[in-house]
Amino acid sequence: MRRYTIQAVIYPGEQRGYVAECLNLAVVTRGQTLDETVKNLREAILLHLEGENLEELGLVPNPPVLITLEMEPLYAEVAPPIRG
């Protein structure tokens, strides 16, 4: 079965910046900003697929990349109770 998309996830790096990792290809890269990370991911995917037969990898020609962004959870601050 051929996949229509290449799936990737971007998450905060341990120290700083971001890490991008493909879920269905052996591609991992990083960047200081989200824009840089996405640019690096596109380049890394192109290099990984260069000279490969996409059909053998189960991919359609020119597959789009679907990126999921993982973020640190945000917690709402709880206001102290109103006493009156």
Backbone atoms as SQL, in Angstrom:
CREATE TABLE atoms (id INTEGER PRIMARY KEY, chain TEXT, resi INTEGER, resn TEXT, atom TEXT, x REAL, y REAL, z REAL);
INSERT INTO atoms VALUES
  (1, 'A', 1, 'MET', 'N', 0.840, -1.171, 0.000),
  (2, 'A', 1, 'MET', 'CA', 0.000, 0.000, 0.000),
  (3, 'A', 1, 'MET', 'C', 0.893, 1.246, 0.000),
  (4, 'A', 2, 'ARG', 'N', 0.572, 2.187, -0.852),
  (5, 'A', 2, 'ARG', 'CA', 1.370, 3.401, -0.961),
  (6, 'A', 2, 'ARG', 'C', 0.829, 4.487, -0.050),
  (7, 'A', 3, 'ARG', 'N', 1.730, 5.150, 0.630),
  (8, 'A', 3, 'ARG', 'CA', 1.352, 6.241, 1.523),
  (9, 'A', 3, 'ARG', 'C', 1.294, 7.527, 0.722),
  (10, 'A', 4, 'TYR', 'N', 0.364, 8.363, 1.107),
  (11, 'A', 4, 'TYR', 'CA', 0.217, 9.635, 0.434),
  (12, 'A', 4, 'TYR', 'C', 1.130, 10.694, 1.047),
  (13, 'A', 5, 'THR', 'N', 1.392, 10.616, 2.340),
  (14, 'A', 5, 'THR', 'CA', 2.178, 11.653, 3.006),
  (15, 'A', 5, 'THR', 'C', 3.371, 11.067, 3.761),
  (16, 'A', 6, 'ILE', 'N', 4.350, 11.934, 3.996),
  (17, 'A', 6, 'ILE', 'CA', 5.447, 11.638, 4.903),
  (18, 'A', 6, 'ILE', 'C', 5.075, 12.323, 6.216),
  (19, 'A', 7, 'GLN', 'N', 5.088, 11.584, 7.289),
  (20, 'A', 7, 'GLN', 'CA', 4.686, 12.144, 8.581),
  (21, 'A', 7, 'GLN', 'C', 5.914, 12.476, 9.410),
  (22, 'A', 8, 'ALA', 'N', 5.863, 13.649, 10.063),
  (23, 'A', 8, 'ALA', 'CA', 6.966, 14.081, 10.909),
  (24, 'A', 8, 'ALA', 'C', 6.405, 14.773, 12.144),
  (25, 'A', 9, 'VAL', 'N', 7.230, 14.836, 13.167),
  (26, 'A', 9, 'VAL', 'CA', 6.860, 15.535, 14.400),
  (27, 'A', 9, 'VAL', 'C', 8.001, 16.482, 14.753),
  (28, 'A', 10, 'ILE', 'N', 7.638, 17.669, 15.219),
  (29, 'A', 10, 'ILE', 'CA', 8.617, 18.636, 15.705),
  (30, 'A', 10, 'ILE', 'C', 8.348, 18.849, 17.188),
  (31, 'A', 11, 'TYR', 'N', 9.416, 18.805, 17.983),
  (32, 'A', 11, 'TYR', 'CA', 9.255, 18.994, 19.425),
  (33, 'A', 11, 'TYR', 'C', 10.433, 19.815, 19.953),
  (34, 'A', 12, 'PRO', 'N', 10.251, 20.461, 21.109),
  (35, 'A', 12, 'PRO', 'CA', 11.337, 21.267, 21.672),
  (36, 'A', 12, 'PRO', 'C', 12.565, 20.406, 21.958),
  (37, 'A', 13, 'GLY', 'N', 13.751, 20.955, 21.668),
  (38, 'A', 13, 'GLY', 'CA', 14.998, 20.263, 21.965),
  (39, 'A', 13, 'GLY', 'C', 15.251, 20.254, 23.465),
  (40, 'A', 14, 'GLU', 'N', 16.152, 19.394, 23.892),
  (41, 'A', 14, 'GLU', 'CA', 16.441, 19.279, 25.324),
  (42, 'A', 14, 'GLU', 'C', 17.038, 20.560, 25.893),
  (43, 'A', 15, 'GLN', 'N', 17.920, 21.205, 25.172),
  (44, 'A', 15, 'GLN', 'CA', 18.572, 22.419, 25.656),
  (45, 'A', 15, 'GLN', 'C', 17.905, 23.665, 25.082),
  (46, 'A', 16, 'ARG', 'N', 17.755, 23.690, 23.763),
  (47, 'A', 16, 'ARG', 'CA', 17.145, 24.835, 23.074),
  (48, 'A', 16, 'ARG', 'C', 16.792, 24.418, 21.659),
  (49, 'A', 17, 'GLY', 'N', 16.055, 25.264, 20.962),
  (50, 'A', 17, 'GLY', 'CA', 15.692, 24.971, 19.586),
  (51, 'A', 17, 'GLY', 'C', 14.670, 23.856, 19.486),
  (52, 'A', 18, 'TYR', 'N', 14.613, 23.247, 18.307),
  (53, 'A', 18, 'TYR', 'CA', 13.614, 22.225, 18.016),
  (54, 'A', 18, 'TYR', 'C', 14.256, 21.038, 17.319),
  (55, 'A', 19, 'VAL', 'N', 13.619, 19.880, 17.451),
  (56, 'A', 19, 'VAL', 'CA', 14.039, 18.651, 16.789),
  (57, 'A', 19, 'VAL', 'C', 12.887, 18.202, 15.895),
  (58, 'A', 20, 'ALA', 'N', 13.206, 17.789, 14.671),
  (59, 'A', 20, 'ALA', 'CA', 12.207, 17.250, 13.743),
  (60, 'A', 20, 'ALA', 'C', 12.573, 15.808, 13.436),
  (61, 'A', 21, 'GLU', 'N', 11.582, 14.954, 13.502),
  (62, 'A', 21, 'GLU', 'CA', 11.817, 13.523, 13.294),
  (63, 'A', 21, 'GLU', 'C', 10.701, 12.953, 12.434),
  (64, 'A', 22, 'CYS', 'N', 11.079, 12.278, 11.348),
  (65, 'A', 22, 'CYS', 'CA', 10.090, 11.617, 10.500),
  (66, 'A', 22, 'CYS', 'C', 9.639, 10.329, 11.183),
  (67, 'A', 23, 'LEU', 'N', 8.356, 10.045, 11.059),
  (68, 'A', 23, 'LEU', 'CA', 7.810, 8.843, 11.679),
  (69, 'A', 23, 'LEU', 'C', 7.924, 7.631, 10.768),
  (70, 'A', 24, 'ASN', 'N', 8.030, 7.859, 9.449),
  (71, 'A', 24, 'ASN', 'CA', 8.072, 6.718, 8.536),
  (72, 'A', 24, 'ASN', 'C', 9.325, 6.706, 7.655),
  (73, 'A', 25, 'LEU', 'N', 10.296, 7.556, 7.966),
  (74, 'A', 25, 'LEU', 'CA', 11.601, 7.548, 7.298),
  (75, 'A', 25, 'LEU', 'C', 12.677, 7.747, 8.366),
  (76, 'A', 26, 'ALA', 'N', 13.877, 7.307, 8.089),
  (77, 'A', 26, 'ALA', 'CA', 14.977, 7.478, 9.040),
  (78, 'A', 26, 'ALA', 'C', 15.596, 8.865, 8.857),
  (79, 'A', 27, 'VAL', 'N', 14.842, 9.894, 9.234),
  (80, 'A', 27, 'VAL', 'CA', 15.296, 11.280, 9.084),
  (81, 'A', 27, 'VAL', 'C', 15.072, 12.015, 10.396),
  (82, 'A', 28, 'VAL', 'N', 16.139, 12.635, 10.900),
  (83, 'A', 28, 'VAL', 'CA', 16.066, 13.470, 12.100),
  (84, 'A', 28, 'VAL', 'C', 16.935, 14.695, 11.839),
  (85, 'A', 29, 'THR', 'N', 16.441, 15.874, 12.234),
  (86, 'A', 29, 'THR', 'CA', 17.209, 17.105, 12.089),
  (87, 'A', 29, 'THR', 'C', 16.814, 18.065, 13.194),
  (88, 'A', 30, 'ARG', 'N', 17.447, 19.229, 13.227),
  (89, 'A', 30, 'ARG', 'CA', 17.116, 20.203, 14.259),
  (90, 'A', 30, 'ARG', 'C', 17.284, 21.604, 13.708),
  (91, 'A', 31, 'GLY', 'N', 16.825, 22.592, 14.476),
  (92, 'A', 31, 'GLY', 'CA', 16.990, 23.990, 14.115),
  (93, 'A', 31, 'GLY', 'C', 16.761, 24.864, 15.333),
  (94, 'A', 32, 'GLN', 'N', 17.199, 26.108, 15.245),
  (95, 'A', 32, 'GLN', 'CA', 17.033, 27.036, 16.356),
  (96, 'A', 32, 'GLN', 'C', 15.618, 27.613, 16.419),
  (97, 'A', 33, 'THR', 'N', 14.980, 27.784, 15.260),
  (98, 'A', 33, 'THR', 'CA', 13.610, 28.300, 15.191),
  (99, 'A', 33, 'THR', 'C', 12.733, 27.271, 14.487),
  (100, 'A', 34, 'LEU', 'N', 11.421, 27.459, 14.563),
  (101, 'A', 34, 'LEU', 'CA', 10.514, 26.552, 13.850),
  (102, 'A', 34, 'LEU', 'C', 10.736, 26.642, 12.346),
  (103, 'A', 35, 'ASP', 'N', 10.895, 27.863, 11.831),
  (104, 'A', 35, 'ASP', 'CA', 11.119, 28.022, 10.392),
  (105, 'A', 35, 'ASP', 'C', 12.386, 27.302, 9.939),
  (106, 'A', 36, 'GLU', 'N', 13.462, 27.464, 10.694),
  (107, 'A', 36, 'GLU', 'CA', 14.720, 26.800, 10.357),
  (108, 'A', 36, 'GLU', 'C', 14.575, 25.278, 10.444),
  (109, 'A', 37, 'THR', 'N', 13.845, 24.809, 11.441),
  (110, 'A', 37, 'THR', 'CA', 13.658, 23.364, 11.616),
  (111, 'A', 37, 'THR', 'C', 12.872, 22.771, 10.451),
  (112, 'A', 38, 'VAL', 'N', 11.816, 23.449, 10.015),
  (113, 'A', 38, 'VAL', 'CA', 11.024, 22.965, 8.877),
  (114, 'A', 38, 'VAL', 'C', 11.876, 22.977, 7.608),
  (115, 'A', 39, 'LYS', 'N', 12.652, 24.039, 7.404),
  (116, 'A', 39, 'LYS', 'CA', 13.544, 24.115, 6.235),
  (117, 'A', 39, 'LYS', 'C', 14.544, 22.962, 6.259),
  (118, 'A', 40, 'ASN', 'N', 15.156, 22.719, 7.411),
  (119, 'A', 40, 'ASN', 'CA', 16.124, 21.625, 7.549),
  (120, 'A', 40, 'ASN', 'C', 15.466, 20.269, 7.324),
  (121, 'A', 41, 'LEU', 'N', 14.230, 20.115, 7.793),
  (122, 'A', 41, 'LEU', 'CA', 13.507, 18.854, 7.598),
  (123, 'A', 41, 'LEU', 'C', 13.271, 18.595, 6.116),
  (124, 'A', 42, 'ARG', 'N', 12.822, 19.611, 5.394),
  (125, 'A', 42, 'ARG', 'CA', 12.582, 19.451, 3.949),
  (126, 'A', 42, 'ARG', 'C', 13.874, 19.045, 3.238),
  (127, 'A', 43, 'GLU', 'N', 14.975, 19.713, 3.570),
  (128, 'A', 43, 'GLU', 'CA', 16.260, 19.387, 2.951),
  (129, 'A', 43, 'GLU', 'C', 16.700, 17.964, 3.297),
  (130, 'A', 44, 'ALA', 'N', 16.529, 17.581, 4.560),
  (131, 'A', 44, 'ALA', 'CA', 16.938, 16.231, 4.987),
  (132, 'A', 44, 'ALA', 'C', 16.107, 15.156, 4.291),
  (133, 'A', 45, 'ILE', 'N', 14.814, 15.409, 4.123),
  (134, 'A', 45, 'ILE', 'CA', 13.958, 14.437, 3.433),
  (135, 'A', 45, 'ILE', 'C', 14.381, 14.315, 1.970),
  (136, 'A', 46, 'LEU', 'N', 14.627, 15.458, 1.312),
  (137, 'A', 46, 'LEU', 'CA', 15.062, 15.425, -0.088),
  (138, 'A', 46, 'LEU', 'C', 16.364, 14.651, -0.240),
  (139, 'A', 47, 'LEU', 'N', 17.319, 14.890, 0.656),
  (140, 'A', 47, 'LEU', 'CA', 18.587, 14.157, 0.596),
  (141, 'A', 47, 'LEU', 'C', 18.383, 12.662, 0.837),
  (142, 'A', 48, 'HIS', 'N', 17.515, 12.325, 1.777),
  (143, 'A', 48, 'HIS', 'CA', 17.249, 10.923, 2.094),
  (144, 'A', 48, 'HIS', 'C', 16.612, 10.194, 0.907),
  (145, 'A', 49, 'LEU', 'N', 15.734, 10.888, 0.191),
  (146, 'A', 49, 'LEU', 'CA', 15.002, 10.253, -0.913),
  (147, 'A', 49, 'LEU', 'C', 15.730, 10.355, -2.252),
  (148, 'A', 50, 'GLU', 'N', 16.811, 11.144, -2.302),
  (149, 'A', 50, 'GLU', 'CA', 17.540, 11.340, -3.551),
  (150, 'A', 50, 'GLU', 'C', 18.021, 10.005, -4.116),
  (151, 'A', 51, 'GLY', 'N', 17.639, 9.741, -5.356),
  (152, 'A', 51, 'GLY', 'CA', 18.057, 8.518, -6.029),
  (153, 'A', 51, 'GLY', 'C', 17.281, 7.279, -5.624),
  (154, 'A', 52, 'GLU', 'N', 16.328, 7.416, -4.712),
  (155, 'A', 52, 'GLU', 'CA', 15.527, 6.269, -4.265),
  (156, 'A', 52, 'GLU', 'C', 14.304, 6.081, -5.163),
  (157, 'A', 53, 'ASN', 'N', 13.842, 4.875, -5.248),
  (158, 'A', 53, 'ASN', 'CA', 12.599, 4.577, -5.950),
  (159, 'A', 53, 'ASN', 'C', 11.471, 4.751, -4.937),
  (160, 'A', 54, 'LEU', 'N', 10.687, 5.822, -5.091),
  (161, 'A', 54, 'LEU', 'CA', 9.628, 6.114, -4.125),
  (162, 'A', 54, 'LEU', 'C', 8.612, 4.988, -4.038),
  (163, 'A', 55, 'GLU', 'N', 8.337, 4.335, -5.149),
  (164, 'A', 55, 'GLU', 'CA', 7.369, 3.235, -5.138),
  (165, 'A', 55, 'GLU', 'C', 7.859, 2.088, -4.249),
  (166, 'A', 56, 'GLU', 'N', 9.169, 1.802, -4.300),
  (167, 'A', 56, 'GLU', 'CA', 9.723, 0.755, -3.439),
  (168, 'A', 56, 'GLU', 'C', 9.610, 1.118, -1.964),
  (169, 'A', 57, 'LEU', 'N', 9.640, 2.427, -1.666),
  (170, 'A', 57, 'LEU', 'CA', 9.484, 2.893, -0.282),
  (171, 'A', 57, 'LEU', 'C', 8.019, 3.026, 0.119),
  (172, 'A', 58, 'GLY', 'N', 7.130, 2.750, -0.827),
  (173, 'A', 58, 'GLY', 'CA', 5.700, 2.842, -0.529),
  (174, 'A', 58, 'GLY', 'C', 5.166, 4.257, -0.578),
  (175, 'A', 59, 'LEU', 'N', 5.872, 5.155, -1.283),
  (176, 'A', 59, 'LEU', 'CA', 5.440, 6.554, -1.352),
  (177, 'A', 59, 'LEU', 'C', 4.972, 6.914, -2.755),
  (178, 'A', 60, 'VAL', 'N', 4.048, 7.832, -2.827),
  (179, 'A', 60, 'VAL', 'CA', 3.603, 8.377, -4.110),
  (180, 'A', 60, 'VAL', 'C', 4.644, 9.400, -4.557),
  (181, 'A', 61, 'PRO', 'N', 4.688, 9.746, -5.846),
  (182, 'A', 61, 'PRO', 'CA', 5.617, 10.784, -6.304),
  (183, 'A', 61, 'PRO', 'C', 5.321, 12.125, -5.631),
  (184, 'A', 62, 'ASN', 'N', 6.358, 12.861, -5.273),
  (185, 'A', 62, 'ASN', 'CA', 6.240, 14.169, -4.628),
  (186, 'A', 62, 'ASN', 'C', 5.300, 14.147, -3.423),
  (187, 'A', 63, 'PRO', 'N', 5.554, 13.270, -2.462),
  (188, 'A', 63, 'PRO', 'CA', 4.638, 13.181, -1.318),
  (189, 'A', 63, 'PRO', 'C', 4.714, 14.430, -0.441),
  (190, 'A', 64, 'PRO', 'N', 3.558, 14.931, -0.001),
  (191, 'A', 64, 'PRO', 'CA', 3.585, 16.063, 0.930),
  (192, 'A', 64, 'PRO', 'C', 4.057, 15.594, 2.303),
  (193, 'A', 65, 'VAL', 'N', 4.477, 16.562, 3.122),
  (194, 'A', 65, 'VAL', 'CA', 4.934, 16.267, 4.477),
  (195, 'A', 65, 'VAL', 'C', 3.889, 16.796, 5.457),
  (196, 'A', 66, 'LEU', 'N', 3.403, 15.925, 6.311),
  (197, 'A', 66, 'LEU', 'CA', 2.450, 16.294, 7.357),
  (198, 'A', 66, 'LEU', 'C', 3.228, 16.402, 8.660),
  (199, 'A', 67, 'ILE', 'N', 3.248, 17.615, 9.249),
  (200, 'A', 67, 'ILE', 'CA', 4.042, 17.863, 10.453),
  (201, 'A', 67, 'ILE', 'C', 3.126, 18.102, 11.645),
  (202, 'A', 68, 'THR', 'N', 3.401, 17.402, 12.726),
  (203, 'A', 68, 'THR', 'CA', 2.717, 17.618, 13.996),
  (204, 'A', 68, 'THR', 'C', 3.685, 18.341, 14.917),
  (205, 'A', 69, 'LEU', 'N', 3.206, 19.363, 15.616),
  (206, 'A', 69, 'LEU', 'CA', 4.037, 20.127, 16.525),
  (207, 'A', 69, 'LEU', 'C', 3.664, 19.788, 17.957),
  (208, 'A', 70, 'GLU', 'N', 4.638, 19.257, 18.702),
  (209, 'A', 70, 'GLU', 'CA', 4.423, 18.976, 20.118),
  (210, 'A', 70, 'GLU', 'C', 4.893, 20.182, 20.913),
  (211, 'A', 71, 'MET', 'N', 4.066, 20.640, 21.839),
  (212, 'A', 71, 'MET', 'CA', 4.414, 21.793, 22.663),
  (213, 'A', 71, 'MET', 'C', 4.352, 21.408, 24.128),
  (214, 'A', 72, 'GLU', 'N', 5.076, 22.163, 24.932),
  (215, 'A', 72, 'GLU', 'CA', 4.997, 21.968, 26.375),
  (216, 'A', 72, 'GLU', 'C', 3.576, 22.298, 26.820),
  (217, 'A', 73, 'PRO', 'N', 3.040, 21.552, 27.774),
  (218, 'A', 73, 'PRO', 'CA', 1.671, 21.843, 28.226),
  (219, 'A', 73, 'PRO', 'C', 1.601, 23.192, 28.927),
  (220, 'A', 74, 'LEU', 'N', 0.485, 23.861, 28.748),
  (221, 'A', 74, 'LEU', 'CA', 0.236, 25.128, 29.428),
  (222, 'A', 74, 'LEU', 'C', -0.787, 24.889, 30.516),
  (223, 'A', 75, 'TYR', 'N', -0.552, 25.467, 31.650),
  (224, 'A', 75, 'TYR', 'CA', -1.466, 25.307, 32.766),
  (225, 'A', 75, 'TYR', 'C', -2.004, 26.680, 33.154),
  (226, 'A', 76, 'ALA', 'N', -3.313, 26.745, 33.343),
  (227, 'A', 76, 'ALA', 'CA', -3.930, 27.994, 33.771),
  (228, 'A', 76, 'ALA', 'C', -3.644, 28.206, 35.252),
  (229, 'A', 77, 'GLU', 'N', -3.389, 29.444, 35.606),
  (230, 'A', 77, 'GLU', 'CA', -3.189, 29.751, 37.016),
  (231, 'A', 77, 'GLU', 'C', -4.565, 29.833, 37.682),
  (232, 'A', 78, 'VAL', 'N', -4.643, 29.269, 38.846),
  (233, 'A', 78, 'VAL', 'CA', -5.894, 29.281, 39.593),
  (234, 'A', 78, 'VAL', 'C', -5.874, 30.485, 40.528),
  (235, 'A', 79, 'ALA', 'N', -6.894, 31.319, 40.400),
  (236, 'A', 79, 'ALA', 'CA', -6.975, 32.492, 41.247),
  (237, 'A', 79, 'ALA', 'C', -7.380, 32.050, 42.655),
  (238, 'A', 80, 'PRO', 'N', -6.875, 32.765, 43.665),
  (239, 'A', 80, 'PRO', 'CA', -7.271, 32.404, 45.033),
  (240, 'A', 80, 'PRO', 'C', -8.767, 32.661, 45.215),
  (241, 'A', 81, 'PRO', 'N', -9.408, 31.899, 46.103),
  (242, 'A', 81, 'PRO', 'CA', -10.844, 32.073, 46.313),
  (243, 'A', 81, 'PRO', 'C', -11.157, 33.463, 46.871),
  (244, 'A', 82, 'ILE', 'N', -12.295, 33.982, 46.468),
  (245, 'A', 82, 'ILE', 'CA', -12.744, 35.290, 46.976),
  (246, 'A', 82, 'ILE', 'C', -13.405, 35.079, 48.317),
  (247, 'A', 83, 'ARG', 'N', -12.913, 35.785, 49.311),
  (248, 'A', 83, 'ARG', 'CA', -13.500, 35.653, 50.646),
  (249, 'A', 83, 'ARG', 'C', -14.336, 36.889, 50.915),
  (250, 'A', 84, 'GLY', 'N', -15.462, 36.685, 51.434),
  (251, 'A', 84, 'GLY', 'CA', -16.280, 37.859, 51.643),
  (252, 'A', 84, 'GLY', 'C', -17.348, 37.708, 52.597);
